[in-house]
Amino acid sequence: MKKMLSIAAIGCASLVFSSDSQAREFADIYTDCGLGAMIAPNNEAVAAVTNVTWDLGTTAISSNASSEDTCQGGQAKSAALIYKSYPELERDIANGEGEHLNALLTMVNVDSDAHNAVIEKLRPAFASLVNADNYDALSREDKAAALYDLLQVSI
């Protein structure tokens, strides 16, 4: 069934985007881009299945179209770091400093001189997220995605 969904999604996407105009092959888009690349950057099969089952690959396709850096690059790697080290980042953000937070800021190309300014913007926004009534019910993926979005706004 998942294989059929993959084939259907790739077929639909090929109608929207001409493969001649895309530098990246569709198979690569589904493994290197979007939510799948964020969740499983080192497992192409899981990345592809995640992209197809989550939204039929639309985030993978849009991230590929919007910027080359969003696929197997800085954004995918930073999203993967957020997902993998979320508990540590949660602690570091609460403290306003820490090894994981510094690594994340460096990964997203924030100059070390600007770390404090970004952290000052990020902390209150993250505190609002953590204090939301539904925070405990969020999955790790949802928490990581929310932190990723907050980080992008704070930069």
C-alpha positions as CSV (number, residue, x, y, z in Angstrom):
1,M,0.0,0.0,0.0
2,K,2.8,2.4,0.9
3,K,4.6,1.6,-2.3
4,M,1.4,2.4,-4.2
5,L,1.1,5.7,-2.4
6,S,4.7,6.5,-3.2
7,I,4.2,5.8,-6.9
8,A,1.0,7.8,-6.9
9,A,2.5,10.8,-5.2
10,I,5.6,10.8,-7.4
11,G,3.3,10.5,-10.5
12,C,1.2,13.4,-9.3
13,A,4.2,15.5,-8.5
14,S,5.7,14.8,-12.0
15,L,2.6,16.3,-13.5
16,V,3.2,19.5,-11.6
17,F,6.9,19.8,-12.0
18,S,8.7,18.9,-15.2
19,S,11.7,16.7,-14.5
20,D,13.7,18.5,-17.2
21,S,13.5,21.7,-15.1
22,Q,14.5,20.1,-11.8
23,A,18.1,19.4,-11.1
24,R,17.2,16.8,-8.4
25,E,15.4,13.6,-9.3
26,F,12.0,13.0,-7.7
27,A,13.3,10.0,-5.8
28,D,16.0,12.2,-4.2
29,I,13.4,14.9,-3.4
30,Y,11.4,12.4,-1.4
31,T,14.4,11.2,0.5
32,D,16.5,14.4,0.9
33,C,13.7,17.0,1.4
34,G,10.7,17.8,3.5
35,L,9.5,16.3,6.8
36,G,11.0,12.9,5.9
37,A,14.5,14.3,5.7
38,M,14.0,16.1,9.0
39,I,12.8,13.0,10.8
40,A,15.1,10.4,9.2
41,P,18.0,12.1,7.5
42,N,20.1,8.9,7.5
43,N,17.4,6.5,6.4
44,E,16.1,7.1,2.9
45,A,13.3,4.5,3.1
46,V,11.8,6.0,6.2
47,A,12.3,9.6,4.8
48,A,10.4,8.7,1.6
49,V,7.6,6.9,3.4
50,T,7.2,9.8,5.9
51,N,7.0,12.3,3.1
52,V,4.4,10.3,1.2
53,T,2.2,9.4,4.2
54,W,2.4,12.8,5.8
55,D,1.3,15.0,2.9
56,L,1.9,13.0,-0.3
57,G,5.3,14.7,-0.5
58,T,4.1,18.3,-0.9
59,T,6.5,19.7,1.7
60,A,9.3,17.7,0.1
61,I,8.5,19.2,-3.3
62,S,8.0,22.7,-2.0
63,S,11.2,22.7,0.0
64,N,13.1,21.5,-3.1
65,A,11.5,24.2,-5.2
66,S,12.0,27.0,-2.6
67,S,15.7,26.6,-2.0
68,E,18.5,24.2,-2.7
69,D,19.6,24.6,1.0
70,T,16.4,23.1,2.3
71,C,17.3,19.6,1.1
72,Q,20.2,17.6,2.6
73,G,21.7,20.9,3.7
74,G,21.5,23.3,6.5
75,Q,17.8,23.3,7.1
76,A,17.3,19.6,6.9
77,K,20.3,19.0,9.2
78,S,19.2,21.6,11.7
79,A,15.7,20.1,11.7
80,A,17.3,16.7,12.3
81,L,19.4,18.1,15.2
82,I,16.3,19.6,16.8
83,Y,14.4,16.3,16.5
84,K,17.3,14.2,17.8
85,S,18.3,16.5,20.7
86,Y,14.9,18.0,21.6
87,P,15.1,17.3,25.4
88,E,18.6,18.8,25.6
89,L,17.5,21.8,23.5
90,E,14.5,22.3,25.7
91,R,16.7,22.4,28.7
92,D,19.3,24.7,27.0
93,I,16.6,27.2,25.9
94,A,15.1,27.3,29.4
95,N,18.6,28.0,30.8
96,G,19.4,30.5,28.0
97,E,22.6,28.7,27.1
98,G,24.1,25.3,26.5
99,E,26.1,23.1,24.2
100,H,23.2,21.9,22.1
101,L,21.7,25.3,21.7
102,N,25.1,26.7,20.6
103,A,25.6,23.9,18.1
104,L,22.1,24.5,16.7
105,L,22.7,28.3,16.3
106,T,26.1,27.6,14.7
107,M,24.5,25.1,12.3
108,V,22.0,27.6,11.1
109,N,24.8,30.1,10.5
110,V,24.1,32.5,13.3
111,D,27.3,34.4,14.1
112,S,28.5,33.8,17.6
113,D,28.2,37.5,18.3
114,A,24.5,37.2,17.5
115,H,23.7,34.1,19.6
116,N,22.5,36.1,22.6
117,A,20.2,38.2,20.5
118,V,18.6,35.2,18.9
119,I,18.3,33.4,22.3
120,E,16.6,36.5,23.7
121,K,14.0,36.3,21.0
122,L,13.6,32.5,21.1
123,R,13.2,32.0,24.8
124,P,9.9,33.8,25.4
125,A,8.4,32.3,22.2
126,F,9.5,28.8,23.3
127,A,8.2,29.4,26.8
128,S,4.8,30.2,25.3
129,L,4.9,26.9,23.4
130,V,6.0,24.9,26.5
131,N,3.3,26.5,28.6
132,A,0.5,25.9,26.1
133,D,-2.3,23.6,27.4
134,N,-1.7,21.0,24.7
135,Y,2.1,20.9,24.9
136,D,2.2,17.6,26.7
137,A,-0.1,16.0,24.1
138,L,2.2,17.0,21.2
139,S,4.3,14.3,19.6
140,R,8.1,14.8,19.5
141,E,7.8,15.5,15.8
142,D,5.3,18.3,16.5
143,K,7.4,19.8,19.2
144,A,10.5,19.7,17.0
145,A,8.6,21.3,14.1
146,A,7.3,24.0,16.4
147,L,10.8,24.7,17.7
148,Y,12.2,24.8,14.2
149,D,9.6,27.3,13.2
150,L,10.3,29.5,16.3
151,L,14.0,29.4,15.5
152,Q,13.4,30.6,12.0
153,V,11.3,33.5,13.3
154,S,14.0,34.3,15.9
155,I,16.9,34.5,13.5
